[in-house]
Amino acid sequence: MNTPEENFAKTGLTLPPAPTPLGVYKPCLVDGKYLYVSGHGTVQNDKSLIIGRIGADIDIHDGKLAARQVGLAILSTIKANLGSLNKVKRVIKVLGMVNCVPEFEKHPYIINGCSELFAEVWGPENGIGVRSAVGFGSLPDNIPVEIEALFELEQ
């Protein structure tokens, strides 16, 4: 059985720089055996953001890729703060927020971009937790997706 770090390496993806808070909050917080990760946006490898509203500026497939990019930013924060993805035992909960037009109805499809990444890293048993995927009229800086998550840590 592979470790989360080995599983991530197999994806061939690269982590963007861990985002720094632009407000008064912590990117993540350890409480006992839980890791709470604040809402993350679409930070890319060059520190720029993917910008746009799904259904207006961004199509459903690029929206799913944007959610995967948010998942990568979350993984980057985990590594920056804990040192390794191996310190996370499993995904508990994901909350995905989608910046979209009012008629858009495929929020879960978009957030699958992040959920599928987590399932690759921690496997189907530990990488899939409970989840909500909801639409919003706007998100900070007009990013298409913001995701927060809760993880259980290895003890």
Residue frames as qw, qx, qy, qz and C-alpha x, y, z in Angstrom:
[[0.000, 0.889, 0.457, 0.000, 0.00, 0.00, 0.00],
 [0.433, 0.431, -0.001, 0.792, 1.38, 3.39, -1.01],
 [0.229, -0.470, -0.408, 0.748, 1.68, 6.42, 1.23],
 [0.249, 0.881, 0.342, -0.212, -0.24, 9.62, 0.43],
 [0.096, -0.769, 0.385, 0.501, 3.06, 11.21, -0.67],
 [0.318, -0.123, 0.840, 0.422, 3.71, 8.31, -3.07],
 [0.343, 0.608, 0.716, 0.022, 0.15, 8.48, -4.37],
 [0.139, 0.909, 0.076, -0.387, 0.47, 12.22, -4.99],
 [0.210, -0.552, 0.609, 0.530, 3.77, 11.72, -6.85],
 [0.395, 0.195, 0.854, 0.275, 1.99, 9.26, -9.18],
 [0.332, 0.797, 0.440, -0.248, -0.48, 11.97, -10.26],
 [0.569, 0.285, 0.281, 0.719, 2.32, 13.89, -11.99],
 [0.056, -0.914, -0.260, -0.306, 0.82, 17.14, -10.68],
 [0.446, 0.176, -0.365, 0.798, 2.79, 19.89, -8.96],
 [0.295, -0.729, -0.531, 0.316, 1.82, 21.84, -5.88],
 [0.163, 0.822, 0.061, 0.543, 1.48, 25.60, -6.10],
 [0.211, 0.264, -0.542, 0.770, 3.10, 27.70, -3.37],
 [0.248, -0.535, -0.754, 0.288, 1.12, 27.51, -0.14],
 [0.000, -0.745, -0.267, -0.611, -1.13, 30.58, -0.15],
 [0.256, -0.065, -0.507, 0.820, -0.61, 33.19, 2.55],
 [0.023, -0.706, -0.673, 0.217, -3.65, 34.65, 4.31],
 [0.161, 0.399, 0.221, 0.875, -4.94, 37.93, 2.90],
 [0.470, -0.654, -0.174, -0.567, -7.16, 38.48, 5.93],
 [0.283, -0.504, 0.627, -0.521, -7.28, 37.81, 9.65],
 [0.952, -0.078, 0.083, -0.283, -7.29, 34.00, 9.75],
 [0.399, -0.474, 0.767, 0.168, -5.01, 30.96, 9.85],
 [0.494, 0.319, -0.635, -0.500, -4.67, 28.78, 6.74],
 [0.745, -0.153, -0.638, -0.120, -5.07, 25.72, 8.94],
 [0.380, -0.559, 0.466, -0.571, -5.43, 24.77, 12.57],
 [0.519, 0.011, -0.851, 0.077, -4.69, 21.52, 14.38],
 [0.556, -0.412, 0.291, -0.660, -7.12, 20.65, 17.19],
 [0.763, -0.208, 0.578, -0.203, -6.28, 17.31, 18.76],
 [0.550, -0.017, 0.767, 0.329, -6.50, 14.72, 16.01],
 [0.457, 0.740, 0.490, 0.055, -8.18, 17.06, 13.51],
 [0.315, -0.179, 0.262, 0.894, -6.81, 19.47, 10.93],
 [0.301, 0.809, 0.442, -0.243, -9.15, 22.27, 9.89],
 [0.418, 0.016, 0.387, 0.822, -8.21, 23.94, 6.61],
 [0.194, 0.598, 0.199, -0.751, -9.60, 27.39, 5.83],
 [0.658, 0.679, 0.303, -0.116, -11.24, 28.16, 2.52],
 [0.439, -0.347, 0.507, 0.655, -8.69, 28.03, -0.29],
 [0.522, 0.717, 0.023, -0.461, -8.89, 29.52, -3.75],
 [0.877, 0.449, 0.146, 0.094, -7.54, 28.76, -7.18],
 [0.216, -0.834, 0.432, 0.266, -3.84, 29.51, -6.59],
 [0.878, 0.464, -0.098, 0.063, -1.68, 28.44, -9.53],
 [0.853, -0.096, -0.054, 0.510, 2.03, 27.62, -9.65],
 [0.379, 0.392, 0.005, 0.838, 2.91, 31.24, -10.50],
 [0.118, -0.311, -0.569, 0.752, 0.80, 32.45, -7.52],
 [0.310, -0.027, -0.250, -0.917, -1.85, 33.91, -9.86],
 [0.469, 0.199, 0.706, -0.492, -5.51, 32.99, -9.44],
 [0.056, 0.327, 0.807, 0.489, -7.89, 31.37, -11.88],
 [0.191, 0.283, 0.277, -0.898, -10.60, 34.02, -12.24],
 [0.344, -0.034, -0.562, -0.752, -14.15, 33.88, -13.56],
 [0.599, 0.022, 0.461, -0.654, -17.70, 32.77, -12.98],
 [0.214, 0.032, 0.954, 0.208, -18.84, 29.30, -14.00],
 [0.314, 0.635, 0.705, -0.038, -21.56, 29.45, -16.62],
 [0.207, 0.953, 0.073, -0.209, -20.45, 32.91, -17.77],
 [0.126, 0.849, -0.499, -0.122, -16.64, 33.05, -18.11],
 [0.092, -0.395, 0.914, -0.024, -15.70, 29.43, -17.39],
 [0.740, -0.012, -0.478, -0.472, -17.26, 26.22, -18.67],
 [0.870, -0.408, 0.075, -0.269, -18.07, 23.20, -16.53],
 [0.933, 0.114, -0.167, 0.297, -14.91, 21.27, -17.48],
 [0.368, 0.513, -0.311, 0.710, -12.56, 24.17, -16.71],
 [0.514, -0.624, 0.148, -0.570, -14.54, 24.69, -13.49],
 [0.966, -0.252, -0.055, -0.003, -13.73, 21.12, -12.46],
 [0.730, 0.299, -0.223, 0.573, -10.05, 21.75, -13.22],
 [0.063, -0.668, 0.221, -0.708, -10.25, 24.92, -11.10],
 [0.784, -0.522, 0.084, -0.326, -11.57, 22.82, -8.19],
 [0.938, 0.016, -0.146, 0.315, -8.65, 20.42, -8.66],
 [0.399, 0.541, -0.242, 0.699, -6.33, 23.43, -8.48],
 [0.457, -0.664, 0.184, -0.562, -7.94, 24.41, -5.17],
 [0.962, -0.271, -0.032, -0.018, -7.31, 20.86, -3.95],
 [0.753, 0.300, -0.208, 0.548, -3.65, 21.26, -4.89],
 [0.005, -0.664, 0.236, -0.709, -3.50, 24.53, -2.92],
 [0.761, -0.537, 0.096, -0.351, -4.96, 22.70, 0.10],
 [0.961, -0.026, -0.108, 0.255, -2.37, 19.94, -0.24],
 [0.468, 0.534, -0.229, 0.665, 0.34, 22.62, -0.42],
 [0.358, -0.680, 0.213, -0.603, -0.91, 24.17, 2.82],
 [0.935, -0.341, 0.006, -0.094, -0.90, 20.74, 4.50],
 [0.850, 0.188, -0.156, 0.466, 2.70, 20.09, 3.43],
 [0.210, 0.643, -0.209, 0.706, 3.84, 23.60, 4.41],
 [0.464, -0.611, 0.233, -0.597, 2.31, 23.33, 7.88],
 [0.905, -0.310, 0.228, -0.181, 2.65, 19.62, 8.72],
 [0.228, -0.614, 0.710, 0.258, 5.66, 18.68, 6.60],
 [0.006, 0.103, -0.941, -0.323, 4.04, 15.74, 4.83],
 [0.645, -0.086, -0.305, -0.695, 0.72, 14.53, 3.41],
 [0.577, -0.024, -0.812, 0.084, 1.46, 11.27, 5.26],
 [0.032, 0.002, -0.639, 0.769, 0.48, 12.96, 8.53],
 [0.582, 0.051, 0.038, -0.811, -3.15, 13.04, 7.37],
 [0.362, 0.017, 0.924, -0.119, -5.09, 9.83, 7.98],
 [0.209, 0.477, 0.809, 0.274, -8.28, 10.68, 6.13],
 [0.131, -0.241, -0.206, -0.939, -10.60, 13.29, 4.72],
 [0.091, 0.361, 0.779, -0.504, -13.57, 13.99, 7.00],
 [0.285, 0.789, 0.498, -0.219, -15.46, 16.79, 5.22],
 [0.311, 0.043, 0.360, 0.878, -15.18, 19.02, 2.18],
 [0.223, 0.780, 0.426, -0.400, -17.24, 22.16, 1.63],
 [0.403, 0.105, 0.491, 0.765, -17.11, 23.35, -1.97],
 [0.183, 0.754, 0.297, -0.557, -18.37, 26.78, -2.94],
 [0.485, 0.279, 0.584, 0.588, -18.94, 27.50, -6.62],
 [0.097, 0.538, 0.011, -0.838, -19.09, 31.03, -8.07],
 [0.223, 0.220, 0.839, 0.446, -21.69, 30.55, -10.78],
 [0.305, -0.162, -0.293, -0.891, -24.62, 31.99, -12.66],
 [0.554, -0.089, 0.469, -0.682, -28.03, 31.45, -10.98],
 [0.856, 0.225, -0.165, -0.436, -29.08, 28.83, -13.57],
 [0.389, 0.448, -0.800, 0.084, -26.06, 26.59, -12.92],
 [0.842, -0.327, 0.072, -0.423, -26.98, 23.27, -11.27],
 [0.919, 0.169, -0.326, 0.143, -23.89, 21.04, -11.50],
 [0.248, -0.835, 0.404, -0.279, -22.05, 22.15, -8.35],
 [0.849, -0.340, 0.404, 0.006, -21.15, 18.56, -7.32],
 [0.848, 0.441, 0.100, 0.277, -19.52, 17.95, -10.72],
 [0.219, 0.860, -0.265, 0.377, -17.28, 20.98, -10.21],
 [0.472, -0.699, 0.466, -0.270, -16.23, 20.00, -6.68],
 [0.989, 0.028, 0.134, 0.057, -15.43, 16.48, -7.90],
 [0.551, 0.705, -0.303, 0.328, -12.22, 18.05, -9.24],
 [0.162, -0.642, 0.583, -0.470, -10.99, 18.36, -5.66],
 [0.825, -0.241, 0.369, -0.353, -12.68, 15.23, -4.30],
 [0.941, 0.323, -0.090, 0.047, -11.19, 13.02, -7.02],
 [0.357, 0.676, -0.500, 0.408, -7.72, 14.41, -6.22],
 [0.436, -0.516, 0.559, -0.481, -8.13, 13.64, -2.51],
 [0.953, 0.001, 0.200, -0.226, -9.34, 10.12, -3.39],
 [0.773, 0.513, -0.309, 0.210, -6.17, 9.62, -5.46],
 [0.107, 0.655, -0.556, 0.500, -3.94, 10.83, -2.62],
 [0.384, -0.328, 0.684, -0.526, -5.56, 9.01, 0.33],
 [0.055, -0.055, -0.983, -0.163, -7.34, 6.21, -1.54],
 [0.393, -0.394, -0.532, -0.639, -11.08, 5.56, -1.88],
 [0.571, -0.501, -0.631, 0.159, -11.52, 4.54, 1.75],
 [0.442, -0.536, -0.281, 0.661, -9.73, 7.48, 3.40],
 [0.221, -0.052, 0.258, 0.939, -9.79, 10.08, 0.64],
 [0.260, -0.436, -0.526, -0.682, -13.56, 10.41, 0.36],
 [0.045, -0.193, -0.676, 0.709, -15.42, 12.07, 3.19],
 [0.170, 0.747, 0.618, -0.174, -18.75, 13.79, 3.59],
 [0.288, 0.002, 0.301, 0.909, -19.27, 16.80, 1.34],
 [0.267, 0.787, 0.437, -0.345, -21.38, 19.77, 0.42],
 [0.347, 0.074, 0.443, 0.823, -21.22, 21.54, -2.95],
 [0.107, 0.791, 0.518, -0.306, -23.14, 24.79, -3.18],
 [0.406, 0.555, 0.302, 0.660, -23.48, 27.74, -5.54],
 [0.265, -0.632, -0.244, 0.686, -22.70, 31.35, -4.68],
 [0.360, 0.901, 0.242, 0.002, -23.37, 34.63, -6.43],
 [0.332, 0.832, -0.361, 0.260, -19.73, 35.68, -5.94],
 [0.870, -0.337, -0.118, 0.339, -16.50, 34.62, -4.29],
 [0.334, -0.808, 0.165, 0.456, -13.41, 36.64, -3.29],
 [0.138, -0.534, 0.549, 0.628, -11.50, 38.15, -6.24],
 [0.730, 0.403, -0.134, -0.536, -14.06, 36.52, -8.58],
 [0.053, -0.318, 0.942, 0.092, -12.44, 33.07, -8.21],
 [0.620, -0.046, -0.538, -0.569, -14.64, 30.26, -9.57],
 [0.819, -0.282, -0.498, -0.027, -14.21, 27.89, -6.61],
 [0.124, -0.598, 0.584, -0.534, -13.39, 28.06, -2.90],
 [0.829, -0.174, -0.524, -0.091, -13.03, 24.92, -0.78],
 [0.286, -0.606, 0.586, -0.455, -12.51, 24.32, 2.93],
 [0.792, 0.030, -0.601, -0.101, -11.86, 20.91, 4.46],
 [0.597, -0.587, 0.436, -0.330, -11.54, 18.92, 7.66],
 [0.682, 0.334, -0.650, 0.030, -9.06, 16.05, 8.00],
 [0.839, -0.534, 0.093, -0.053, -8.25, 13.46, 10.65],
 [0.165, 0.771, -0.610, 0.082, -4.55, 13.24, 11.51],
 [0.784, 0.069, -0.595, 0.162, -2.46, 10.12, 12.07],
 [0.559, -0.775, 0.145, -0.258, -1.94, 9.59, 15.80]]
